[in-house]
Amino acid sequence: MNTGNESAAEVTRPPRRVLVTGASGGIGAAVARSFAAQGDRIAVHYSSRVNRAERLVAELPGDGHLVVGADLTDPAAVPPLVAATVEGLGGVDVLVNNAALLTPAHPPVTTSYADWTRAWRDVLAVNLIGAANLTHQVAVRMIEQGGGGRIVNVGSRGAFRGEPEHPAYGASKAGLHALGQSLAIALAPHGISVTSVAPGFVNTERVSGRLEGSAGDAIRAQSPFDRVATPEEIAAAVVYLASPEALWASGTILDLNGASYLRT
């Protein structure tokens, strides 16, 4: 019964079935928490940190959540990952491609050819090819289910401004944005929206050390707000783009960088 404190959409919308990759920490964990707070059921994907993924699932509000593990660099691991998600959740309505790899710096002038080729191989295998393979398999399931779906890619500001110390990372995120736009067109006839967010610097535990001292001051000063984003701010945008109201945003790349980089 609607008590007047809930909107009609909140009362009538059934829980969505959401797969979030790289969800054991950082942005991915914040995304999982935000969807769960809305009553959705979450498949928390991990690559190696199973204990953290299990701990997150135990902390999520609601029930019916599950942990799914897979190495996204292995194409053969993707169909079983999707099958486990569909079996555990009863289907899949939302995919958030958040899993990403950032290797050590590899500027071209000072990086050996062996390290250069390794960086490109490893980064693209997760950030672009892994996301593409997973999106293919999830889209197949969404089409089989009927009723459409939502796919949200977590890209980066670095796709636009360049990453001279991490060129493979910047290129992988640019490719992910382009993939999202191509699939937005290809999947629209099936009611599937595909969007991307492009965050700037986000204060996650993986990069928190970079925010210390004068180097951290310089990073914060990139934004006129004199700070960096929180994972929860990125998660809020992801949840919006996955909402029924955001269908017409399909193909969008949403900048989330606190005016630290403006595209023209």
C-alpha positions in Angstrom: 0.0 0.0 0.0 1.2 3.5 -0.9 1.5 5.5 2.4 2.1 8.7 0.6 5.8 8.7 1.4 6.8 6.7 -1.7 6.4 7.5 -5.3 4.3 5.4 -7.6 7.4 4.2 -9.4 9.0 3.1 -6.1 5.9 1.1 -5.2 5.3 -0.6 -8.5 8.7 -1.2 -9.9 10.0 -4.7 -9.4 13.6 -5.2 -8.3 16.0 -5.0 -11.2 18.7 -7.6 -11.7 22.1 -5.8 -11.9 25.5 -7.1 -12.7 28.4 -4.8 -11.7 31.9 -5.8 -12.7 34.9 -4.9 -10.6 32.6 -4.4 -7.7 34.7 -5.5 -4.8 35.9 -2.0 -4.1 36.0 1.7 -5.2 33.4 2.9 -7.7 32.1 -0.6 -8.3 31.2 -1.1 -4.7 29.6 2.3 -4.5 27.5 1.4 -7.6 26.4 -1.9 -6.0 25.4 -0.2 -2.8 23.4 2.5 -4.7 21.4 -0.1 -6.7 20.8 -2.2 -3.6 19.6 0.8 -1.7 16.8 1.1 -4.3 15.7 -2.5 -3.8 17.6 -4.0 -6.7 19.4 -7.4 -6.6 23.1 -7.3 -7.4 25.6 -9.7 -8.8 28.9 -8.5 -7.4 31.7 -9.5 -9.9 35.3 -9.9 -8.8 38.4 -11.0 -10.5 40.7 -11.9 -7.6 39.4 -10.4 -4.4 36.7 -12.9 -3.5 36.8 -12.1 0.3 36.0 -8.4 -0.4 33.2 -9.3 -2.8 31.7 -11.6 -0.2 31.9 -9.0 2.5 30.2 -6.4 0.3 27.4 -8.7 -0.5 26.9 -9.4 3.2 26.6 -5.7 3.8 24.2 -4.8 1.0 20.6 -4.0 2.0 18.0 -6.4 0.9 18.5 -10.0 -0.1 19.0 -12.1 -3.2 22.5 -10.7 -4.0 25.3 -12.9 -5.1 29.0 -13.1 -5.8 30.3 -14.0 -9.3 33.9 -14.4 -10.2 35.6 -14.4 -13.6 38.8 -13.3 -15.3 37.5 -10.9 -18.0 40.7 -11.3 -20.0 39.6 -14.9 -20.8 36.8 -14.9 -23.4 35.9 -18.4 -22.4 35.1 -17.2 -18.8 32.5 -14.7 -19.9 29.6 -16.9 -20.9 29.7 -18.8 -17.6 29.8 -15.5 -15.7 26.6 -14.4 -17.4 25.0 -17.8 -16.9 25.8 -17.7 -13.2 24.3 -14.2 -13.0 21.2 -15.1 -14.8 20.7 -18.3 -12.8 21.4 -16.5 -9.5 19.3 -13.4 -10.1 16.7 -14.9 -12.5 17.8 -12.8 -15.4 19.7 -9.6 -16.0 18.3 -6.1 -16.5 21.4 -3.8 -16.0 25.1 -4.3 -16.7 27.6 -1.9 -15.4 31.0 -2.3 -17.0 33.2 -1.0 -14.3 36.1 -3.4 -14.1 39.4 -1.7 -15.2 43.1 -2.2 -15.0 45.7 0.5 -14.6 49.2 -0.8 -15.1 52.4 1.0 -14.0 53.2 4.1 -16.0 54.5 3.4 -19.5 55.3 6.7 -21.3 56.7 5.8 -24.8 60.1 7.5 -24.6 61.3 5.8 -21.4 59.4 2.5 -21.6 61.0 -0.7 -23.0 59.3 -2.3 -25.9 58.5 -5.4 -23.8 56.9 -3.3 -21.1 55.1 -1.2 -23.7 53.5 -4.2 -25.4 52.7 -5.8 -22.1 50.8 -2.7 -20.9 48.7 -2.5 -24.0 47.9 -6.2 -24.0 46.9 -6.3 -20.3 44.9 -3.0 -20.2 42.9 -3.5 -23.4 42.1 -7.1 -22.4 40.2 -5.9 -19.4 39.1 -2.4 -20.1 37.9 -2.8 -23.7 37.9 -6.4 -25.0 36.6 -7.9 -21.7 33.8 -5.2 -21.5 32.9 -5.8 -25.2 32.7 -9.6 -24.7 30.6 -9.3 -21.6 28.3 -6.7 -23.2 27.7 -9.1 -26.1 26.7 -11.9 -23.8 24.5 -9.8 -21.6 22.8 -8.2 -24.6 21.9 -11.6 -25.9 20.2 -12.4 -22.6 18.4 -9.1 -22.5 17.0 -9.7 -26.0 15.9 -13.2 -25.1 14.1 -11.9 -22.0 12.4 -9.0 -23.8 11.6 -5.8 -22.1 14.9 -4.0 -22.9 17.7 -3.3 -20.6 20.4 -0.8 -19.5 24.2 -1.0 -20.1 26.4 1.6 -18.4 30.1 1.8 -19.1 32.5 3.5 -16.6 35.0 5.3 -18.9 37.3 8.2 -18.0 38.2 11.8 -18.5 41.5 10.5 -19.7 39.8 9.4 -23.0 39.5 13.0 -23.9 42.4 14.9 -22.4 45.0 12.2 -22.9 47.1 10.1 -20.5 50.8 10.6 -21.4 51.9 8.4 -18.5 49.3 5.8 -19.1 48.5 5.9 -22.8 47.0 2.4 -22.9 44.5 3.3 -20.2 43.4 6.5 -22.0 43.0 4.6 -25.3 41.1 1.8 -23.7 38.6 4.2 -22.2 38.2 6.1 -25.5 37.5 2.7 -27.1 35.0 1.9 -24.4 33.2 5.2 -25.0 33.1 4.5 -28.8 31.9 1.0 -28.2 29.0 2.3 -26.1 28.0 4.7 -28.8 28.1 2.0 -31.5 26.0 -0.4 -29.4 23.6 2.3 -28.4 22.6 2.4 -32.1 22.7 -1.4 -32.6 20.7 -2.3 -29.5 18.1 0.5 -29.5 15.6 -1.6 -31.6 15.6 -4.1 -28.7 14.9 -1.4 -26.1 18.4 -1.5 -24.6 20.0 1.7 -23.7 23.8 2.0 -23.7 25.5 4.9 -22.0 28.9 5.9 -20.5 30.2 8.0 -17.7 33.6 9.7 -17.9 34.9 10.4 -14.4 37.9 12.5 -13.6 40.0 11.7 -10.5 38.0 9.7 -7.9 39.1 9.2 -4.3 39.2 5.4 -4.2 41.6 3.4 -2.0 43.5 2.3 -5.1 44.7 5.8 -5.7 44.3 7.4 -2.3 48.1 7.6 -1.8 48.3 10.0 -4.8 46.2 12.5 -2.9 48.8 13.1 -0.2 51.1 16.1 0.1 51.7 18.6 -2.7 50.9 16.1 -5.4 47.5 15.6 -3.9 47.0 19.4 -3.7 47.8 19.7 -7.4 45.3 17.0 -8.3 42.6 18.7 -6.3 43.4 22.0 -7.8 42.5 20.6 -11.3 38.9 21.3 -10.3 37.6 24.7 -9.4 35.9 22.9 -6.5 39.4 22.1 -5.2 38.6 18.5 -4.6 38.2 15.2 -6.3 35.0 13.1 -6.7 33.7 10.5 -4.3 32.8 7.1 -5.6 29.2 7.8 -4.5 28.9 10.7 -6.9 29.9 8.5 -9.8 27.5 5.8 -8.6 24.6 8.3 -8.5 25.1 9.1 -12.2 25.3 5.4 -13.1 22.1 4.7 -11.3 20.4 7.6 -13.1 21.6 6.4 -16.5 20.2 2.9 -15.7 16.8 4.3 -14.7 13.7 4.0 -16.9 13.6 7.8 -17.1 17.0 7.9 -18.8 16.2 5.9 -21.9 16.6 8.9 -24.1 20.1 9.4 -22.9 21.2 6.3 -24.8 24.5 7.0 -26.6 25.5 9.7 -24.0 28.9 10.1 -22.5 28.4 11.9 -19.3 31.4 14.0 -18.0 31.8 13.8 -14.2 35.0 15.7 -13.5 34.1 18.8 -11.5 34.8 21.1 -14.4 38.5 19.9 -14.4 38.3 19.2 -18.1 35.7 20.7 -20.5 35.2 19.3 -23.9 34.5 21.7 -26.8 
